[in-house]
Amino acid sequence: MRLLAAALAGVLLLALPADAAKLSERAKQKRAAENARSGLQQKLNDLKRDIQKTESAKGHASDDLAKSEQAISETNRSLYELAGEQRETQAKIAQLTAQQVKLEAAVKLQQTQLATLARQQYASGNEDRTKLLLSGDNPNRIQRELRYLGYVAQAQAKLIASLQANLQAIETSKEETETAKQALDEIAEETAAQKSALEQEKGRHATLVAQLSNKLATQKKAAGAIERDEQRLGKLVNKLAQLIEEQQKAEAAERLRRQRQAEAKRHARNKGKKGATKGGNITSPDAIDDDEPPKTLAHNDYTPQASVQTGVNFASLRGRLRLPVRGDLIAKYGSRRDDGPAWKGLFIRTAEGAEVKAVAAGRVVFADWLRGFGNLIIIDHGGQYLTIYGNNQAVLKHAGDNVKTGDVIANAGNSGGNAQSGLYFEMRYQGRAFDPLEWISLR
């Protein structure tokens, strides 16, 4: 009994909580993700400066308005990401709590089993090996008793070892739960700060819009501004195409280098053993006025369904794509404007904040503010196909992110100068715009 009590005391000492400093993994993970995107973001920043440095006109929005719309997009994206982290952390806490309950039940059972063994040993006279050997009793009985004591000792040792492991697992689970709760508190604090910043920025944005309304009313109807927007987006797409091509070449060269390196290694080992449609130039969307509501040309109730399928040839999806947002189609590709050139994309009127989804899998190559298009996101689907989503309230993905069909990538809005809330959607092949409705199904 004294040996058993000493063993249990040792086990309980192991169960004392370790007062060690805990470091949140959120900061590490966020820092790593930001570092991974920094190279591509620097190229995109250089690209934007290159496009805008030749412009002398301010366009149809002041720089302050642009900064405000960018800030609202960034804050909404942060809130979107924080909500995802919060869900993951809460799920982890629930999992750890359930695991801890199971472990505590197992420990209780093992303690009961050890107590039972101790009582049985006591009831049998608490005989040990030495007393049996010196008892002078029947050798067969002594042998049976020694074998029984051996079994009891083995069972006790296994139970104690298992009990120690479970107690340590409980302590580890407690520490992980505490770390997860600290991360959850960090997320809650950051979310509250981001919401406060968002409300302040929305108020500032409303003031700017009111101050610039007269200026916007004139500028948004100017054909010259539309043409400049067209040239701006065209330059952006062309530059992006160059970046994509350069990256593909670099990746191909790296694959070739690795292949040659592997072949050289295999050769050395063997030697040692022997001795990637049609269209026209795109124009940017003109602002849509509230005083003369456009006629609804069609209504869309379907959006892309979430899919994990990747590596599909984008050209094979013709006729099977869905529009990225639910709403009323009020401008079609090729239709004439009252104050400028023809539309080269679609405008879908929808509520502010409506979810905008990726029409197909691909990689985000641009996620930033662009004059004439507001908060803009562009996805590369491979094979020189691009999809463009403009006038968003917020873009929820970063340049360099991989997206799947149906992933939420933005929230619809009226950034870039539109009076009506909605989404400007466009498709391009080899840098030229084409009619999305030839690829989209509204049924």
C-alpha positions as semicolon CSV with decimal commas, in nm:
position;residue;x (nm);y (nm);z (nm)
1;M;0,000;0,000;0,000
2;R;0,283;0,245;0,081
3;L;0,444;0,177;-0,257
4;L;0,113;0,229;-0,433
5;A;0,049;0,553;-0,242
6;A;0,396;0,680;-0,332
7;A;0,338;0,600;-0,698
8;L;0,004;0,781;-0,696
9;A;0,164;1,082;-0,526
10;G;0,425;1,096;-0,803
11;V;0,154;1,082;-1,063
12;L;-0,036;1,369;-0,898
13;L;0,281;1,581;-0,893
14;L;0,303;1,539;-1,269
15;A;-0,053;1,674;-1,299
16;L;0,037;2,014;-1,145
17;P;-0,018;2,297;-1,403
18;A;0,300;2,423;-1,567
19;D;0,328;2,801;-1,531
20;A;0,486;2,847;-1,875
21;A;0,438;3,143;-2,108
22;K;0,204;3,069;-2,394
23;L;0,251;3,231;-2,736
24;S;-0,054;3,278;-2,963
25;E;-0,015;3,107;-3,301
26;R;-0,242;3,366;-3,472
27;A;0,032;3,626;-3,486
28;K;0,279;3,378;-3,635
29;Q;0,033;3,253;-3,900
30;K;-0,079;3,602;-4,000
31;R;0,284;3,720;-4,024
32;A;0,375;3,425;-4,247
33;A;0,076;3,486;-4,480
34;E;0,159;3,856;-4,508
35;N;0,522;3,781;-4,589
36;A;0,417;3,531;-4,858
37;R;0,206;3,799;-5,032
38;S;0,451;4,089;-4,997
39;G;0,643;4,017;-5,319
40;L;0,334;4,002;-5,540
41;Q;0,177;4,304;-5,367
42;Q;0,490;4,509;-5,434
43;K;0,466;4,426;-5,806
44;L;0,099;4,528;-5,811
45;N;0,177;4,856;-5,634
46;D;0,447;4,931;-5,889
47;L;0,200;4,843;-6,164
48;K;-0,065;5,083;-6,029
49;R;0,189;5,365;-6,003
50;D;0,305;5,298;-6,358
51;I;-0,055;5,316;-6,488
52;Q;-0,144;5,632;-6,298
53;K;0,175;5,836;-6,323
54;T;0,100;5,945;-6,684
55;E;-0,246;6,079;-6,589
56;S;-0,287;6,450;-6,525
57;A;-0,666;6,443;-6,470
58;K;-0,815;6,350;-6,135
59;G;-1,090;6,138;-6,293
60;H;-1,438;6,131;-6,142
61;A;-1,336;6,085;-5,780
62;S;-1,088;6,264;-5,558
63;D;-0,794;6,089;-5,400
64;D;-0,963;6,123;-5,060
65;L;-1,267;5,933;-5,187
66;A;-1,043;5,661;-5,327
67;K;-0,861;5,626;-4,995
68;S;-1,191;5,608;-4,810
69;E;-1,328;5,332;-5,037
70;Q;-1,003;5,140;-5,005
71;A;-1,014;5,172;-4,626
72;I;-1,375;5,044;-4,614
73;S;-1,277;4,747;-4,833
74;E;-0,971;4,666;-4,620
75;T;-1,172;4,685;-4,297
76;N;-1,453;4,465;-4,433
77;R;-1,196;4,212;-4,550
78;S;-1,035;4,211;-4,205
79;L;-1,374;4,153;-4,042
80;Y;-1,445;3,869;-4,289
81;E;-1,113;3,702;-4,209
82;L;-1,155;3,755;-3,834
83;A;-1,499;3,592;-3,845
84;G;-1,342;3,287;-4,010
85;E;-1,067;3,272;-3,747
86;Q;-1,328;3,306;-3,474
87;R;-1,530;3,011;-3,608
88;E;-1,219;2,795;-3,633
89;T;-1,105;2,885;-3,280
90;Q;-1,449;2,818;-3,129
91;A;-1,457;2,480;-3,301
92;K;-1,111;2,401;-3,162
93;I;-1,220;2,495;-2,809
94;A;-1,528;2,271;-2,839
95;Q;-1,310;1,984;-2,961
96;L;-1,057;2,030;-2,680
97;T;-1,335;2,050;-2,419
98;A;-1,488;1,723;-2,541
99;Q;-1,145;1,560;-2,542
100;Q;-1,083;1,678;-2,186
101;V;-1,415;1,531;-2,065
102;K;-1,323;1,194;-2,215
103;L;-0,977;1,202;-2,059
104;E;-1,114;1,291;-1,716
105;A;-1,360;1,001;-1,739
106;A;-1,074;0,767;-1,830
107;V;-0,864;0,893;-1,538
108;K;-1,152;0,840;-1,294
109;L;-1,197;0,483;-1,420
110;Q;-0,825;0,410;-1,390
111;Q;-0,813;0,549;-1,036
112;T;-1,106;0,323;-0,944
113;Q;-0,925;0,024;-1,094
114;L;-0,608;0,102;-0,897
115;A;-0,808;0,131;-0,574
116;T;-0,971;-0,205;-0,646
117;L;-0,632;-0,368;-0,701
118;A;-0,503;-0,220;-0,377
119;R;-0,803;-0,352;-0,181
120;Q;-0,765;-0,697;-0,334
121;Q;-0,399;-0,702;-0,246
122;Y;-0,475;-0,597;0,111
123;A;-0,752;-0,857;0,143
124;S;-0,511;-1,127;0,034
125;G;-0,288;-1,050;0,329
126;N;-0,063;-0,799;0,154
127;E;0,192;-1,075;0,099
128;D;0,512;-0,990;-0,077
129;R;0,764;-1,214;-0,252
130;T;1,011;-1,231;0,036
131;K;0,751;-1,343;0,292
132;L;0,626;-1,612;0,053
133;L;0,975;-1,747;-0,010
134;L;1,051;-1,764;0,364
135;S;0,713;-1,903;0,465
136;G;0,818;-2,264;0,412
137;D;0,480;-2,333;0,255
138;N;0,406;-2,569;-0,029
139;P;0,635;-2,484;-0,322
140;N;0,347;-2,515;-0,571
141;R;0,139;-2,270;-0,370
142;I;0,436;-2,033;-0,344
143;Q;0,485;-2,051;-0,724
144;R;0,115;-1,976;-0,785
145;E;0,119;-1,685;-0,541
146;L;0,439;-1,543;-0,694
147;R;0,285;-1,564;-1,044
148;Y;-0,033;-1,393;-0,913
149;L;0,172;-1,117;-0,750
150;G;0,356;-1,070;-1,080
151;Y;0,028;-1,028;-1,270
152;V;-0,095;-0,781;-1,009
153;A;0,230;-0,582;-1,028
154;Q;0,215;-0,571;-1,409
155;A;-0,148;-0,457;-1,403
156;Q;-0,065;-0,187;-1,148
157;A;0,233;-0,067;-1,355
158;K;0,026;-0,048;-1,675
159;L;-0,256;0,136;-1,498
160;I;-0,014;0,383;-1,339
161;A;0,162;0,447;-1,674
162;S;-0,171;0,495;-1,851
163;L;-0,293;0,719;-1,568
164;Q;0,022;0,931;-1,593
165;A;-0,022;0,967;-1,971
166;N;-0,388;1,065;-1,937
167;L;-0,316;1,317;-1,661
168;Q;-0,044;1,471;-1,878
169;A;-0,286;1,477;-2,175
170;I;-0,545;1,656;-1,957
171;E;-0,287;1,918;-1,864
172;T;-0,184;1,961;-2,228
173;S;-0,550;1,992;-2,329
174;K;-0,605;2,255;-2,059
175;E;-0,306;2,454;-2,183
176;E;-0,422;2,433;-2,545
177;T;-0,775;2,536;-2,445
178;E;-0,639;2,834;-2,252
179;T;-0,423;2,936;-2,550
180;A;-0,724;2,906;-2,783
181;K;-0,936;3,116;-2,546
182;Q;-0,664;3,382;-2,540
183;A;-0,663;3,381;-2,921
184;L;-1,043;3,413;-2,918
185;D;-1,015;3,714;-2,686
186;E;-0,759;3,868;-2,923
187;I;-0,996;3,814;-3,216
188;A;-1,287;3,970;-3,026
189;E;-1,080;4,277;-2,937
190;E;-0,952;4,313;-3,294
191;T;-1,304;4,268;-3,434
192;A;-1,442;4,540;-3,205
193;A;-1,162;4,777;-3,310
194;Q;-1,220;4,701;-3,681
195;K;-1,596;4,758;-3,647
196;S;-1,536;5,093;-3,480
197;A;-1,291;5,192;-3,754
198;L;-1,541;5,080;-4,020
199;E;-1,822;5,294;-3,876
200;Q;-1,593;5,597;-3,862
201;E;-1,474;5,542;-4,219
202;K;-1,830;5,497;-4,346
203;G;-1,922;5,832;-4,191
204;R;-1,620;5,997;-4,351
205;H;-1,704;5,834;-4,684
206;A;-2,066;5,962;-4,671
207;T;-1,936;6,314;-4,608
208;L;-1,695;6,292;-4,902
209;V;-1,966;6,160;-5,134
210;A;-2,195;6,449;-5,036
211;Q;-1,916;6,702;-5,092
212;L;-1,829;6,558;-5,433
213;S;-2,181;6,491;-5,562
214;N;-2,190;6,793;-5,796
215;K;-1,845;6,714;-5,931
216;L;-1,934;6,348;-5,979
217;A;-2,263;6,433;-6,153
218;T;-2,064;6,615;-6,422
219;Q;-1,768;6,383;-6,449
220;K;-1,955;6,053;-6,461
221;K;-2,134;6,161;-6,783
222;A;-1,817;6,266;-6,962
223;A;-1,724;6,034;-7,247
224;G;-1,364;6,138;-7,205
225;A;-1,359;6,005;-6,849
226;I;-1,505;5,675;-6,968
227;E;-1,238;5,646;-7,236
228;R;-0,966;5,714;-6,982
229;D;-1,113;5,446;-6,758
230;E;-1,108;5,209;-7,055
231;Q;-0,743;5,279;-7,124
232;R;-0,657;5,243;-6,756
233;L;-0,816;4,899;-6,723
234;G;-0,667;4,793;-7,057
235;K;-0,319;4,883;-6,937
236;L;-0,379;4,700;-6,612
237;V;-0,494;4,381;-6,785
238;N;-0,200;4,392;-7,028
239;K;0,048;4,440;-6,748
240;L;-0,114;4,160;-6,548
241;A;-0,089;3,933;-6,852
242;Q;0,285;4,008;-6,867
243;L;0,324;3,931;-6,497
244;I;0,133;3,605;-6,535
245;E;0,344;3,505;-6,835
246;E;0,666;3,593;-6,653
247;Q;0,558;3,390;-6,352
248;Q;0,462;3,092;-6,568
249;K;0,802;3,108;-6,741
250;A;0,979;3,128;-6,407
251;E;0,780;2,831;-6,274
252;A;0,856;2,631;-6,591
253;A;1,226;2,715;-6,562
254;E;1,226;2,610;-6,197
255;R;1,053;2,281;-6,282
256;L;1,313;2,219;-6,556
257;R;1,596;2,300;-6,316
258;R;1,459;2,059;-6,057
259;Q;1,409;1,792;-6,323
260;R;1,766;1,828;-6,446
261;Q;1,893;1,827;-6,089
262;A;1,700;1,506;-6,017
263;E;1,830;1,349;-6,339
264;A;2,185;1,444;-6,247
265;K;2,144;1,283;-5,906
266;R;2,000;0,966;-6,059
267;H;2,286;0,959;-6,309
268;A;2,539;0,999;-6,031
269;R;2,378;0,719;-5,830
270;N;2,369;0,488;-6,132
271;K;2,729;0,569;-6,214
272;G;2,831;0,492;-5,856
273;K;2,663;0,151;-5,869
274;K;2,845;0,060;-6,187
275;G;3,171;0,189;-6,074
276;A;-0,170;2,735;-7,127
277;T;-1,252;3,393;-7,854
278;K;-1,346;3,654;-7,982
279;G;-1,379;4,016;-7,848
280;G;-1,296;4,385;-7,874
281;N;-1,151;4,656;-7,656
282;I;-1,321;4,701;-7,323
283;T;-1,461;5,021;-7,186
284;S;-1,523;5,089;-6,819
285;P;-1,872;5,107;-6,672
286;D;-2,035;5,446;-6,665
287;A;-2,194;5,555;-6,339
288;I;-2,564;5,469;-6,319
289;D;-2,801;5,743;-6,204
290;D;-3,080;5,713;-5,956
291;D;-3,288;5,984;-6,121
292;E;-3,358;5,764;-6,427
293;P;-3,360;5,400;-6,311
294;P;-3,243;5,171;-6,596
295;K;-3,481;4,912;-6,729
296;T;-3,427;4,563;-6,595
297;L;-3,316;4,344;-6,885
298;A;-3,311;4,018;-6,691
299;H;-3,307;3,889;-6,336
300;N;-3,056;3,642;-6,200
301;D;-3,138;3,409;-5,911
302;Y;-2,846;3,172;-5,946
303;T;-2,487;3,204;-5,835
304;P;-2,191;2,964;-5,866
305;Q;-2,218;2,663;-5,638
306;A;-1,927;2,584;-5,410
307;S;-1,695;2,327;-5,562
308;V;-1,357;2,181;-5,473
309;Q;-1,290;2,088;-5,836
310;T;-0,970;2,242;-5,970
311;G;-0,761;2,207;-6,283
312;V;-1,065;2,225;-6,518
313;N;-1,004;2,381;-6,860
314;F;-1,192;2,714;-6,839
315;A;-1,293;2,702;-7,209
316;S;-1,486;2,381;-7,139
317;L;-1,717;2,573;-6,900
318;R;-1,880;2,780;-7,178
319;G;-2,259;2,782;-7,133
320;R;-2,236;2,636;-6,782
321;L;-2,118;2,936;-6,578
322;R;-2,337;3,134;-6,336
323;L;-2,336;3,509;-6,276
324;P;-2,133;3,598;-5,968
325;V;-2,417;3,773;-5,783
326;R;-2,798;3,763;-5,757
327;G;-2,977;4,073;-5,890
328;D;-3,118;4,260;-6,191
329;L;-2,918;4,276;-6,510
330;I;-2,955;4,639;-6,628
331;A;-2,666;4,671;-6,875
332;K;-2,552;4,414;-7,130
333;Y;-2,237;4,374;-7,333
334;G;-2,260;4,576;-7,658
335;S;-2,561;4,790;-7,552
336;R;-2,529;5,166;-7,615
337;R;-2,495;5,426;-7,343
338;D;-2,661;5,766;-7,362
339;D;-2,338;5,945;-7,291
340;G;-2,059;5,730;-7,420
341;P;-1,939;5,414;-7,592
342;A;-2,100;5,071;-7,570
343;W;-2,085;4,851;-7,264
344;K;-1,816;4,586;-7,276
345;G;-1,938;4,402;-6,969
346;L;-2,248;4,350;-6,756
347;F;-2,387;4,560;-6,471
348;I;-2,595;4,366;-6,219
349;R;-2,794;4,580;-5,975
350;T;-2,802;4,426;-5,628
351;A;-2,807;4,522;-5,262
352;E;-2,502;4,674;-5,099
353;G;-2,301;4,403;-4,927
354;A;-2,441;4,118;-5,141
355;E;-2,201;3,824;-5,174
356;V;-1,999;3,818;-5,496
357;K;-1,874;3,470;-5,588
358;A;-1,599;3,344;-5,815
359;V;-1,753;3,201;-6,134
360;A;-1,476;2,940;-6,160
361;A;-1,159;2,829;-5,988
362;G;-0,848;3,039;-6,037
363;R;-0,595;3,269;-5,875
364;V;-0,650;3,632;-5,770
365;V;-0,407;3,852;-5,964
366;F;-0,546;4,194;-5,862
367;A;-0,739;4,300;-5,551
368;D;-0,723;4,676;-5,507
369;W;-0,889;5,009;-5,589
370;L;-0,877;5,133;-5,951
371;R;-1,016;5,467;-6,067
372;G;-1,338;5,415;-6,264
373;F;-1,396;5,070;-6,117
374;G;-1,358;5,127;-5,743
375;N;-1,264;4,821;-5,542
376;L;-1,171;4,575;-5,815
377;I;-1,080;4,207;-5,813
378;I;-0,944;4,013;-6,112
379;I;-0,910;3,633;-6,129
380;D;-0,684;3,443;-6,367
381;H;-0,842;3,111;-6,473
382;G;-0,554;2,993;-6,689
383;G;-0,544;2,968;-7,068
384;Q;-0,536;3,354;-7,086
385;Y;-0,892;3,384;-6,948
386;L;-0,965;3,655;-6,688
387;T;-1,283;3,751;-6,502
388;I;-1,321;4,105;-6,364
389;Y;-1,544;4,217;-6,076
390;G;-1,578;4,594;-6,015
391;N;-1,756;4,859;-5,804
392;N;-1,737;4,638;-5,493
393;Q;-1,794;4,764;-5,143
394;A;-1,514;4,534;-5,032
395;V;-1,278;4,278;-5,183
396;L;-1,234;3,984;-4,947
397;K;-0,936;3,813;-5,107
398;H;-0,573;3,909;-5,148
399;A;-0,365;3,909;-5,466
400;G;-0,207;3,564;-5,488
401;D;-0,494;3,379;-5,318
402;N;-0,625;3,065;-5,487
403;V;-1,007;3,051;-5,509
404;K;-1,254;2,774;-5,589
405;T;-1,582;2,796;-5,781
406;G;-1,843;2,961;-5,557
407;D;-1,596;3,112;-5,311
408;V;-1,712;3,451;-5,177
409;I;-1,452;3,699;-5,306
410;A;-1,619;4,040;-5,253
411;N;-1,924;4,233;-5,135
412;A;-2,118;4,432;-5,398
413;G;-2,137;4,811;-5,361
414;N;-2,105;5,142;-5,545
415;S;-1,736;5,223;-5,518
416;G;-1,578;5,401;-5,812
417;G;-1,856;5,659;-5,849
418;N;-2,174;5,463;-5,922
419;A;-2,489;5,602;-5,762
420;Q;-2,651;5,257;-5,768
421;S;-2,526;4,958;-5,580
422;G;-2,430;4,659;-5,789
423;L;-2,152;4,466;-5,959
424;Y;-1,972;4,533;-6,286
425;F;-1,872;4,197;-6,435
426;E;-1,656;4,135;-6,736
427;M;-1,473;3,847;-6,904
428;R;-1,157;3,865;-7,114
429;Y;-0,959;3,633;-7,338
430;Q;-0,607;3,728;-7,441
431;G;-0,672;4,076;-7,301
432;R;-0,989;4,136;-7,510
433;A;-1,341;4,159;-7,367
434;F;-1,619;3,929;-7,490
435;D;-1,990;3,882;-7,411
436;P;-2,027;3,701;-7,076
437;L;-2,388;3,603;-7,159
438;E;-2,258;3,363;-7,425
439;W;-2,093;3,171;-7,141
440;I;-2,353;3,226;-6,866
441;S;-2,673;3,034;-6,791
442;L;-2,952;3,232;-6,616
443;R;-3,164;2,917;-6,561
